[in-house]
Amino acid sequence: MKKSTSHLQGEMDHTFEYDRGLKLVYRCYGDPDGSPAFYFHGWPGSRLEGELFNDLAKKNQCLLIAPERPGYGHSTSSQHLPLKQWADLIKGLANHLELERFSVIGLSGGGPHACATMSCLPERILTGCLIVPMGPLHAKMGVKRMNPAQRLMAESTPLFPMLTQMALRTLCPFAGYAPGLVISIMRHLLLPACDQRALDTTGLQAVLVRNMAEALSGGAQGMYEDGLRFLEPWHKTLNAIQCPVKIWHGYDDNIVPIEFGKYLAKMIPNAESSWLPDEGHFSVPVGCAHECFEFLNRK
C-alpha cells in the first residue's frame, strides 16, 4: 500500500536528492490520493508540462507525478545520465514516495524514458502510455521522415557531438527568452493545420510557452543530455517490457513521424496502438489524452 500522498499538491515544487546532492525537481497534478503515474515530458520540457493533464488526471483519480529531467529547469545537470540510470532514478523516487507499483506516460521525447523505465522495472510498472513517442534512431524510416533540422541533428550528433552541443548552446538561450516567438515561427513554418487548430482552441499554447521558458531557463544542457539518451541502443531492451502498453500517433506528425510509433508497436510485446489520420504532434495529446487515462484505469 502506498503512503498518503495528500501533501503532494500541484503548483508546488518538490525535490528528490540523489547521488551526492544532485536534485530532481517534480510537481504533482490530479488527485493527490489517486493511483500514481509518472509523466515524462517532451524535448524540451519541464515539470510544468504536466499541467496539460491536470484536470483529466483529477477526473480519473490519478496522481500524476511529473519529474523534470536533469539539466532542465530546476533539476541539476548530471552531465550524462544513461537511460538505465534514469530508470534507477525513477525507482529511487518511487521508493522515496513509498509507491510500490505505478504507471508511466511518455510524451514525445519522454517516450524513450518511459520505455526504459518499463523495461528496467517490469515488476513495478502497472501500465504504460506512449503519446506521439520518439523512437530509437535505429528506426531508419522514422529518421528519414524527420523535418530537415531534426534529421541533420539526429544523423550528425553521433559523429560530431560537440557541434550539436554548440548549436544548442547558441539557440536555447533565445528560445528560453522568447518561447512565444519560437512557437509562432514553428507554427507558420512547420505545423499542419490540425496542430494549429489544437493550439488555437485549447490552452495548449500558453502552457507550451511557460514550459519552454522553464525548460531552458538554465541553458541547453537538458536538451543535450536528452539527445545523448536518444542515441543509445535502447531498442534492444524493448522486448523486456511486460506491462500493458498503448501507443497513440498521428499520420500528420512532422515533428516525431508516425514511423517511430509503429516501430515501437512492433517491438514492444502485445502493444496496442491507435494510428490517427489527419492528426499531428499536438492535436493527438489534446484529442486522445482522455483515452490514455481510461487505459490506465484498465489495470
Summary of the structure (lengths in Angstrom):
residues: 299
radius of gyration: 17.5
end to end distance: 16.0
largest distance: 49.6
contacts: 1095
relative contact order: 0.16
helix: 48%
strand: 17%
